[in-house]
Amino acid sequence: MEELFSILLATFLVSLISFIGAATLLISERVLKYILLALVGLSAGALIGGAFLHLLPEAIAETAGSGIVNVFQAVIVGFVVFFIMEKLLWRHCHEKSCPIHTFAYLNLVGDGVHNFIDGLIIAAGFLASPQLGLVTVLAVAAHEIPQELGDFGVIVYGGLKPRKALLLNFITALTAVAGGIIGYYFLHLVEPVIVFVLPFAAGGFLYIAAADLIPELHKESDQVKTVLSFVTFLVGIILMLVVKVVFGG
């Protein structure tokens, strides 16, 4: 039971990182509009870095090098599924003429899958040892901070009001708690599935970054905003690399 309490506490605390976007509520709407594109760039970089530096290497390691083809097939499946979801959302928005970009919803879906996986990983860490559990939490928190900040910027940029964006981001983040509970009780059953879920999530990340976020960066004609968003894009990738080097995960 002590392990379960540690897992629940750790996943809930990690979920609270989603409120980091609240810092943007302290600045004026004019300034927020100026930095939103930079946050979109940060999120795009973090998604690409997370896919290539964390999710895919972990999935390949789980297969012990014997199922690499299956890993990349799962990436394609994730990419296609997110493409189909966006087309369905786009049709709904087209018919209802809704003012919210579909990538805002897609980002929430992708983040939910990612946070669920984080919960599973945290559970596995604490089940191995308290020390490994703590290191796992630190690693997850380190990559969640830039990603959650970027995610908040993306869904606000996509048309959601900041307060609603915070609430939805937090609800999505709570999937980490669900992942932790399932990991605690059913890790032996879930482990084989992780080999598919990790690259599937990576495919979703790559779709959101390449099909939705980077095209938004290309639309900007202001030179200063363009340079700023490109710099934050690189920062997102570099932060994922730093987490990889420091925590090895």
GINORCOR-V837469 format. One record per pair of residues at least 12 apart in sequence whose C-alpha atoms are under 7 Angstrom apart, sorted by sequence separation. I is the first residue (numbers start at 1). J is the second residue. D is the distance in Angstrom with one decimal. If there is no record, write none. Layout:
# GINORCOR-V837469
<<I:J:D> <I:J:D>>
This chain:
# GINORCOR-V837469
<<59:71:6.7> <90:102:6.1> <89:102:6.0> <152:165:6.5> <122:136:5.9> <152:166:7.0> <122:137:6.2> <86:102:6.2> <86:106:6.9> <118:140:6.8> <104:154:6.3> <104:155:4.4> <104:158:5.1> <103:158:6.8> <101:158:4.8> <119:176:4.2> <123:180:5.1> <100:158:5.6> <101:159:6.4> <115:173:5.9> <118:176:6.0> <119:177:5.9> <122:180:6.6> <100:159:4.5> <116:175:4.9> <119:178:7.0> <120:179:4.8> <124:183:6.7> <99:159:6.5> <100:160:6.6> <112:172:5.0> <115:175:5.8> <116:176:4.4> <119:179:4.2> <120:180:5.0> <123:183:5.4> <108:169:6.9> <111:172:6.8> <112:173:6.3> <115:176:4.7> <119:180:4.2> <123:184:5.7> <116:178:6.6> <117:179:6.3> <112:175:5.9> <116:179:4.5> <120:183:4.8> <108:172:6.5> <114:201:6.5> <113:201:6.5> <146:236:6.9> <110:201:6.8> <110:204:6.2> <110:205:6.6> <143:240:6.2> <143:243:6.5> <46:147:5.7> <107:208:6.9> <142:243:6.5> <43:147:5.7> <139:243:6.5> <103:208:6.9> <43:150:4.1> <11:119:6.1> <42:150:5.4> <43:151:5.9> <139:247:5.9> <103:212:6.2> <40:150:5.9> <139:249:7.0> <39:150:4.7> <40:153:5.9> <39:153:5.1> <40:154:5.3> <7:122:6.7> <39:154:6.8> <7:123:5.7> <36:153:5.4> <7:126:6.8> <36:157:6.2> <74:196:6.0> <78:200:4.3> <82:204:5.7> <3:126:6.4> <77:200:6.4> <78:201:6.2> <3:127:6.7> <75:199:4.8> <79:203:4.4> <71:196:6.6> <74:199:5.5> <75:200:4.9> <78:203:4.4> <79:204:5.1> <82:207:6.8> <74:200:5.1> <78:204:5.1> <10:137:6.7> <14:141:6.1> <72:199:6.9> <75:202:6.1> <76:203:6.1> <17:145:6.4> <21:149:5.3> <71:199:5.9> <75:203:4.3> <79:207:5.4> <20:149:6.2> <18:148:5.4> <21:152:5.7> <63:195:6.9> <62:195:6.2> <59:195:5.2> <59:198:5.9> <59:199:6.4> <56:198:6.8> <55:198:5.4> <56:199:5.7> <55:199:6.3> <21:166:6.8> <56:202:6.8> <19:166:6.2> <55:202:6.1> <18:169:6.0> <19:170:6.8> <51:202:4.6> <18:170:5.4> <16:170:7.0> <51:205:6.5> <15:170:6.6> <18:173:6.5> <51:206:7.0> <48:205:6.7> <15:173:4.8> <47:205:5.4> <48:206:6.0> <15:174:5.6> <47:206:6.8> <15:176:6.8> <48:209:6.8> <12:174:6.9> <47:209:6.4> <11:176:5.6> <12:177:6.0> <44:209:4.8> <11:177:5.0> <8:177:6.2> <11:180:6.6> <44:213:6.0> <44:214:6.8> <8:180:6.6> <7:180:6.0> <40:213:6.4> <4:184:6.7> <37:217:7.0> <53:240:7.0> <41:229:4.9> <45:233:4.4> <49:237:4.6> <53:241:6.7> <41:230:6.3> <44:233:6.1> <45:234:6.0> <48:237:6.8> <38:228:6.0> <42:232:4.7> <45:235:7.0> <46:236:4.3> <50:240:6.1> <38:229:4.2> <41:232:5.4> <42:233:4.6> <45:236:4.2> <46:237:5.3> <49:240:5.4> <53:244:6.9> <37:229:6.0> <41:233:4.3> <45:237:4.7> <49:241:7.0> <42:235:6.6> <43:236:6.5> <38:232:5.9> <42:236:4.8> <46:240:6.3> <54:249:6.3>>
